[in-house]
Amino acid sequence: MLTEAIAPVAGHRPPPQSAHSATGEGDDRLSIAVILYLLMIALPIEFNVGPIFMTGVRAILLAIIVPLALRLFAGAYGRILPTDVLLILYGMWSIATLFVNSPDSAISFGGSYVLEVFGSYLLARAFIRTPGQFRAACRGLFLILIFTIPLALYETQTGRAPLPELIAKLPGIYSVADFYNEAAGRRLGLERAQVIFVHPIHYGLFCASLISLAMVGFKGLLTPFRRHALGGLICLGVICSVSSGAILPMVLQLSLMLWGWAFERVRNRWIILSVIFTICYATVDIISNRTAIQVFLEYVALSPETAAGRIVIFEWGMVNVWKHPFLGLGLNDWERPWWKFSQSMDNFWLLATVRYGIPGFILLVSAYLWLLWKVMWRDVGGSGLVWQFRRAWIFTQIGMILTLCTVDVWATTMSYTFFLFGMGAWFLDYIPRQPSSPDVIEGLPEAVARGQLLPYTRFPRRGMRGRQNQVRSIAFVQFRSDFPPVP
């Protein structure tokens, strides 16, 4: 790093290492709350506290949400972000609409909903603050995945989830219900693996959310063999879920990786990709007798029945939205064709709009897109570990947005979704020490790299005046930083 190379000549000691140091690591110790949270994801424990249904994840969030919220708005976790405020407003709005539409469930359901949305985000927002902690959290998630792969393979052959069965035998607690249904049949010759979640598609979503973190974020942190082996295990977990809602985001993330690699030297490659996507969407919408969304749903589903069901859900879901645009329906049953007996709605964003109205949708999506957009444009340096982490997190969130268009999430899976989302908030507080301008980094003389300043002269050699001034400016800023501010 330039400032550290200059430090011996400037006559002072470099400042202690931090999250913004040359290594980019910072504190890599996870808090006890995050460790327990990850443990409760891996162990699907459920229990009752009187009439209140609880999970291990909810118990952790209930214990920490109030003190963390107070510390957040006291400035303990950096500046307050619009996403922080928008998610709190969304939680308040959802509870308010439940009091209007479903007053009997407003406290119990609304409280757990706020815990799993805002509480999970807040947990990551508070305790994932450095590149080292981000890396440690990712490693914890990888360990969960590796632990579950043998269980998933067993379940694809037997249709039985052994870990929930074992937990259910313990006194005083129980676990997620067995999804296995003989009448549902097999997909691709396999039983669908739920492993530790309430539904197989949730396990597939969990696995698919890790592909970019492993293949992009951990490049250089793992040997190529271990990184690709981990990526193979992630793909295997997605396949064990036998769910198009999980396979699709995995393929999308792999496609983004391929595009980024193939056009690495193209400056505006992501803008070009966005333009291509927009043109393709508009073309399909114009030339087809169906909407582009209907075409998309039909081609990504593993079975025609699933595609038809999702199209019906989208069409009738919008009917319900326009009939109750402001306060939504709450937990009341939604209007749909007489032959569709299931009340489930396989679209998280649409279900949130149906339940909490268009204002709720605007608050939720604004919170999500604001953070994603700001992190996309955040300068974290042109390369390095933090740059890799940011790209991996962005790819992950793009995949999650698409997944949630075809999947509903609840309980632990919804909590995990917002925890993963909150893991990216620290990028906005990260300030790279190393200048990202190539004019400052490239072309500096070798003496600077050896820790020696250029000799002072009023008549520098041709082409060196600007570089000398840059080096002296860096040394002067570093020198001043060692003194306390003037009161």
Secondary structure, DSSP 8 states (H G I E B T S, - for coil): -HHHHHHHHHTS------TTSTTS-------HHHHHHHHHHHS--EEEETTEEEEHHHHHHHHHHHHHHHHHHTTTTSS--HHHHHHHHHHHHHHHHHHHH-GGGTTHHHHHHHIIIIIHHHHHHHH--SHHHHHHHHHHHHHHHHHHHHHHHHHHHH---HHHHHHHTSTT-B-------GGG--BTTB----TTSSSHHHHHHHHHTTHHIIIIITBTTB-HHHHHHHHHHHHHHHHHHT-HHHHHHHHHHHHHHHHHHHTTT-TTHHHHHHHHHHHHHHHHHHHSSS-HHHHHHHHH-SSHHHHHHHHHHHHHHHHHHHHSTTT--TTS-----TT------S-HHHHHHHHHHHHHHHHHHHHHHHHHHHHHT----SSSHHHHHHHHHHHHHHHHHHHTTT----HHHHHHHHHHHHTTGGGGT---SS---HHHHTT--HHHHTT------SS--TT-HHHHHHHHHHHHHHHHHTS----
